[in-house]
Amino acid sequence: MNNGYWLEQWKEVEFDFEFTNKYRLEVSNWGRIRTYTKLGSGRIMKGSMSEGYRIIRLKFYKPREPELEVQFKNEQKEVAQLLAKKKQLVKENASEEEINTLTQLYEEKKAALSKAFAKDLSRRTMHYHALVHRLVATYFLPKPSPDANIIAHLDYNKLNNRVDNLRWMTTEEIHKHRVNSPSVQAEINKRRLRLTPPHKNTKLSVTKVMLLKKLLNENKPIKQLVKIFKVTETQILRIKRGENWADVQAAK
């Protein structure tokens, strides 16, 4: 047992690109993420949120081209030599003008090198992001078939990323799964029971709906009802199916 995480297992995330950071990322079957860097080992990442899912965002740096690496080293060496020469002049009590001239050259070279480093770092930056539940499924949950490419949360809780709460599904399977989601069912029931008040711009009232339902029961053509009540055919069909205004009875 590990701090309440029973039989927690960790696997290292493999990246399909080369980078220079001293960095290792691991994912556990409990849906946790931890990192190993030069600044700390085994730090648990909380990540951020994206459409209700937990996501991690990282920054990596591509290797520098060999020619540019040589150029930067030469420029660093040049700046270091200027600094050493400046110190030597001060030690030898050289003229103020000579020291100031060398100091200005040193500062200019140093600023130019710093700017070049920043530009090079920006050019080599790679932004990596990964959904936590996808990492868990990728490393701990074998796919049942090649067509199963979508990962579902069995309890519909997007933050419960334990491997036993995840399942690879096909497009058809995920559609069926989402229909049973509590949020989807709640919205369907809300429409059916008309728990939300009618839109302020609606052309229907309770009285009109009562009459509309009476005419529907009398098998009046929907196109005729559209003209009478000045609403869309879709609205009338929803009322007929009981999706809207379900609590209103037809007029006698």
C-alpha positions in Angstrom: 0.0 0.0 0.0 1.4 3.4 -1.0 -0.1 6.5 0.8 -3.6 5.0 0.3 -3.0 4.0 -3.3 -3.4 0.2 -3.2 -1.2 -1.7 -5.6 -0.2 1.4 -7.5 2.0 0.7 -10.5 4.1 3.3 -12.4 5.3 3.2 -16.0 7.6 5.7 -17.8 6.0 7.6 -20.6 7.9 7.2 -23.9 8.2 10.2 -26.2 8.5 9.9 -30.0 10.7 12.9 -30.3 14.2 13.9 -29.1 14.7 16.6 -26.5 17.5 18.0 -24.4 15.7 18.4 -21.1 16.7 16.3 -18.1 13.1 15.0 -17.7 11.2 11.8 -17.1 7.5 11.5 -16.9 5.6 8.6 -15.3 1.9 7.6 -15.2 0.3 5.2 -12.7 -2.7 2.9 -12.9 -4.4 5.1 -10.4 -4.4 8.0 -12.8 -1.6 9.9 -11.2 1.3 11.6 -13.0 4.8 12.3 -11.6 7.9 14.0 -12.9 11.6 13.6 -12.5 13.8 16.7 -13.3 17.1 18.2 -12.2 15.1 20.3 -9.7 13.1 17.5 -8.1 12.2 13.8 -8.2 8.8 12.1 -8.1 6.8 15.3 -7.9 3.1 14.6 -8.5 1.6 16.8 -11.2 -1.9 18.1 -10.9 -2.0 19.4 -14.5 -4.8 21.7 -15.8 -8.3 21.2 -17.2 -9.5 20.9 -20.8 -13.3 20.5 -21.3 -13.6 18.7 -18.0 -10.7 16.4 -18.5 -7.3 16.5 -16.6 -4.5 17.4 -19.0 -0.8 18.0 -18.6 1.1 20.6 -20.6 4.9 20.4 -20.9 7.7 22.3 -22.6 10.6 20.5 -24.3 13.6 21.7 -26.3 14.9 20.2 -29.5 18.7 19.6 -29.7 20.7 22.5 -31.2 22.3 22.0 -34.6 26.0 21.1 -34.3 27.1 24.1 -36.3 25.1 26.5 -34.1 26.4 24.8 -31.0 30.0 25.5 -32.1 29.1 29.1 -32.9 27.6 29.7 -29.4 30.6 28.2 -27.7 32.9 30.4 -29.6 30.8 33.5 -28.7 30.7 32.5 -25.1 34.5 32.0 -25.1 34.9 35.5 -26.7 32.7 37.1 -24.0 34.6 35.3 -21.2 37.9 36.5 -22.7 36.7 40.1 -22.8 35.7 39.9 -19.1 39.0 38.4 -18.2 40.8 41.2 -20.1 38.7 43.8 -18.4 39.7 42.5 -14.9 43.3 42.4 -16.0 43.2 46.1 -17.0 41.6 47.0 -13.7 44.3 45.1 -11.9 47.0 46.8 -13.9 45.5 50.3 -13.2 44.9 51.0 -16.9 43.4 54.3 -18.0 39.7 54.8 -17.3 39.1 55.4 -21.1 40.6 52.0 -21.9 38.6 50.2 -19.3 35.4 51.9 -20.3 35.9 51.1 -23.9 36.5 47.4 -23.1 33.6 47.4 -20.7 31.2 48.7 -23.4 32.4 46.1 -25.9 31.9 43.4 -23.3 28.4 44.5 -22.4 27.4 44.7 -26.1 28.7 41.2 -26.8 27.1 39.8 -23.7 23.7 41.4 -24.5 23.9 40.1 -28.1 24.7 36.6 -27.0 21.9 36.6 -24.4 19.4 37.8 -27.1 20.7 35.1 -29.5 20.3 32.4 -26.8 16.7 33.5 -26.1 15.8 33.4 -29.8 17.4 30.0 -30.2 15.5 28.6 -27.2 12.2 29.9 -28.5 12.9 28.3 -31.9 13.7 25.0 -30.3 10.7 24.9 -28.0 8.2 22.1 -28.4 4.9 22.2 -26.6 3.6 18.8 -25.5 0.2 18.1 -24.0 -1.5 14.8 -23.1 -4.8 13.9 -21.5 -4.2 11.9 -18.3 -6.9 9.3 -18.9 -5.4 8.6 -22.4 -2.0 8.1 -20.9 -3.4 5.7 -18.3 -5.3 3.7 -21.0 -2.3 3.7 -23.3 0.1 2.2 -20.7 -2.3 0.0 -18.6 -5.3 -1.0 -20.8 -4.8 -3.1 -23.9 -7.1 -2.3 -26.8 -9.9 -4.9 -27.4 -9.9 -4.2 -31.1 -8.1 -1.9 -33.7 -11.4 0.1 -34.0 -11.6 0.9 -30.3 -9.8 4.3 -30.3 -11.9 6.3 -27.9 -11.5 6.1 -24.1 -14.7 6.2 -21.9 -15.0 6.9 -18.2 -17.4 4.1 -17.0 -18.8 6.2 -14.2 -19.0 9.3 -16.4 -16.7 11.1 -14.0 -14.0 12.7 -16.2 -11.7 13.1 -13.2 -11.7 9.5 -12.1 -8.8 8.3 -14.2 -8.1 5.0 -12.5 -7.5 2.2 -15.0 -10.5 0.2 -13.7 -12.8 3.1 -14.6 -11.6 3.4 -18.2 -12.4 1.4 -21.3 -11.5 1.6 -25.0 -14.6 1.9 -27.2 -15.5 2.2 -30.8 -17.4 5.2 -32.1 -20.6 3.3 -32.0 -20.0 2.1 -28.4 -19.1 5.6 -27.2 -22.3 7.0 -28.6 -24.4 4.4 -26.7 -22.4 5.0 -23.6 -22.9 8.8 -23.7 -26.6 8.5 -24.1 -26.8 7.0 -20.6 -24.7 9.7 -19.1 -26.5 11.3 -16.0 -26.1 14.8 -17.5 -27.6 13.7 -20.8 -30.5 11.9 -19.1 -31.1 14.9 -16.9 -31.3 17.2 -19.9 -33.7 14.8 -21.6 -35.9 14.7 -18.5 -35.8 18.4 -18.1 -37.1 18.9 -21.6 -39.7 16.2 -21.2 -41.0 17.6 -17.9 -40.5 21.2 -19.0 -38.8 22.0 -15.7 -37.2 25.1 -17.3 -39.5 28.0 -18.0 -40.4 28.8 -21.6 -38.1 31.2 -23.4 -39.1 34.8 -23.0 -39.6 35.0 -26.8 -41.7 31.9 -27.1 -44.9 32.2 -29.1 -46.6 29.5 -27.1 -48.5 29.8 -23.8 -50.0 27.1 -21.6 -53.5 27.8 -23.1 -52.1 27.6 -26.7 -50.3 24.3 -25.9 -53.5 22.9 -24.5 -55.3 23.7 -27.7 -52.4 22.5 -29.8 -52.4 19.1 -28.1 -56.2 18.9 -28.6 -55.7 19.5 -32.3 -52.9 16.9 -32.4 -55.2 14.4 -30.8 -57.7 15.1 -33.5 -55.0 14.3 -36.1 -54.8 17.8 -37.5 -52.0 18.1 -40.1 -48.8 19.5 -38.6 -48.3 21.9 -41.5 -51.7 23.4 -40.7 -50.8 23.7 -37.0 -47.5 25.5 -38.0 -49.5 28.2 -39.7 -52.1 28.5 -36.9 -49.6 28.8 -34.0 -46.7 30.3 -36.0 -44.1 27.9 -34.6 -41.8 25.5 -36.3 -42.6 21.9 -37.2 -39.8 20.8 -35.0 -41.4 22.5 -32.0 -44.7 20.8 -32.7 -43.1 17.4 -33.0 -41.3 17.8 -29.7 -44.6 18.6 -28.0 -46.2 15.6 -29.7 -43.4 13.3 -28.5 -43.6 14.7 -25.0 -40.2 16.3 -25.0 -41.6 19.8 -24.4 -44.6 20.9 -22.3 -45.0 17.3 -21.1 -46.8 18.6 -18.0 -49.6 20.4 -19.9 -52.7 18.4 -20.7 -54.7 18.7 -23.9 -57.8 20.9 -23.8 -61.1 19.0 -23.4 
